[in-house]
Every structure is written in structure tokens, then in C-alpha cells.
Amino acid sequence: MQSKNTIGYFRLLRQNPAFRNLWFGQVVSELGDWLNSIAIYALILKLSDSGMAMAGAMMAKLLPIVLVSPIAGVVVDRVSRKTVMIISDLLRCGVVLGFLLVEDQNTLWLVYALVIVEISLSGFFEPARSAIIPSLVPKKDLVTANALSGSTWSVMLAFGAALGGVVVHVFGIKTAFILDASTFLLSAWFISKIPTQKTSLEKGSPKQTGYQEFLDSLRYLWSEPLVLVLSLLKAGLAVAGGIMTLIPLMASQVLSGSLSLGIGILYSSRGLGAALGPVLVRRIFGESASVLQWAIAGAFFLKALSYLFIANSHSLWTLSLGVGLATLFGSII
């Protein structure tokens, strides 16, 4: 029997062509992202069986978001969000094809450079995608649209990582990069079918500089302590959640062969955990403010226990269970 949420998702996609095209673009783009991640990790481990080499790739994936996010927020308020997403997709297609040039350890530096550029472009795409949703759906459907977009990330992580592991294992790393590049072209095509929306400035919003907007947001957070605390939850998770960037190294320690499949399985476990967490809390306990507060506190504690479980795992399956549980509790938070 279908849940009300599932029925709401199908109704929204059926009745709203603009949001449907945006969602299709998200699906294929995020599918390509996880194909790409598996291929990159497999390539680095193939060329250099070094923890430092893998750490470099992880840093290249994390740092650009910190630097780009403040700039991206200002850009998507001043430039057509549709245009930002299409340009980001087209540029990422070209960047991903650049990975085909990496042949040996001497060109390993190119991997890091391309990753930085690709993640920086993604840092523009995601805020634009999130910001355009309210202009595509009625207010009554906004919660459903945001929930669908959030759950899509989890599902595509699980599916895309598993598919990436299979593609790399069966067809090779270069095939995965080519497929990833094609997903960006397909995403750009879907997004091109969305009606062009006016930016906030074109609608007559006050013309503030990006610096002024940033200061206003800080003042607001300072005046609302509860919102400030909630806004810092993601940062708190990121500090502890850095362990998830070690998944490729975890797989290399518990598997001697079929490394790409092992990485794919671990990332799929992460996706399944992320998808199940909020659903379980909502179904079992409900959505009252007190329930959500206790869920956040309890999930932090249980997530810590999951990391201890990961630290003492010595097989792919126990490691998968630990990764899935850690991500489940993180998604609850």
C-alpha cells in the first residue's frame, strides 16, 4: 500500500512539468556524480596505493564547497538559476572528460585539479536547484517537493554507487567517466525545458551587496539562538562525518580484489542509511518538536557508537552495516 508521501510525489511529478524536468535533471546529474566518485577513487588507488594520495582527493572534494558556497549564494540571486544550472552542467561535462587524460602517476595531479573544478561547479548548481524550487511549485506542495529532492539524493547515492562499482569493475574506469559526462548533458537538456524564472533582483528585491546579505544573515542567526544551533548541526556532523571520506581506504583494507565493487557496496550502504533515517523517525515517533529534539540528541550518541563499530569491523559486510547505521543516524539529525 502506498504512503501519502509516495502518492504526493507522483501527483507533484505528474501535474507539474517544470518541477518534473528539474527532478529528472537532479536524478541523472546525481547518478553521474556517484559514478564519477567511484571511478575517481578506483583510479587513484590504481595509480597510487597511498593513503596520502586518497586524502588529497578527499580534500579536493571538500574544500571547494567551503570557498564557493558564499559566492554561489550571491550569484544565484542575481543570475537566472536556470542559466547557472545549465552552464554548470555543460562545464562539468567537459571537466569530467578531462579525467580520461590521466594515464599514470605523473599525471595524478590532474585528478586533484579536475576534482576541485568539478566540485566548485557543483557548488553553484546545487544552490541554484534548491533556490528555484519555490518558484516552480505552489506553496502547498513545497514541503513535498523538498522532501522528494532530499530523498532523491539518498536513493541516487545508493543506486549510483552500486552502478558505479559494477561499471568500473566490468567495463573499466574510462567508461564510467564517459557515462558521467553524458549524464551532465542529459541534465542540461532537462533543465533547458524549465521556464525561465526572474531573479530576486529583477522582482524588485532590495539591491544589497553580497557582503551586506552575509552580515544580515549573521545578525538574524545571532537574534535566533535556536535557529543558530540548528544551523550548526550540519557543521557538527561534517567534523565527525569526515570518516565517510575514508570509505575507499576501508574497502581496500578488507578486500584484496574487486575493489571498485567494494567501494560501491559501502557507498550504497551509506545511501540506504540516509534514505531510511528520517522515514523511521517519522513513522515510529511522529514529527513533534520535542520528538525531533530528542531524536537529534539520541542520534548523535548512536552515531558515535556506529563509528566505534566501524573501527572494529574486519569484513565488508560488518563494515557496510556500520557505515549504513552511521549514515542513518546522521540523516535523522
Secondary structure, DSSP 8 states (H G I E B T S, - for coil): ---HHHHHHHHHHHH-HHHHHHHHHHHHHHHHHHHHHHHHHHHHHHH---HHHHHHHHHHHHHHHHHHHHHHHHHHHHS-HHHHHHHHHHHHHHHHHGGGG--SGGGHHHHHHHHHHHHHHHHHHHHHHHHHHHHHS-GGGHHHHHHHHHHHHHHHHHHHHHHHHHHHHHH-HHHHHHHHHHHHHHHHHHHHTS-----TTTTT-----HHHHHHHHHHHHHH-HHHHHHHTHHHHHHHHHGGGGGHHHHHHHH-SS-HHHHHHHHHHHHHHHHHHHHHHHHHHH---HHHHHHHHHHHHHHHHHHHHHHHT--SHHHHHHHHHHHHHHHHH-
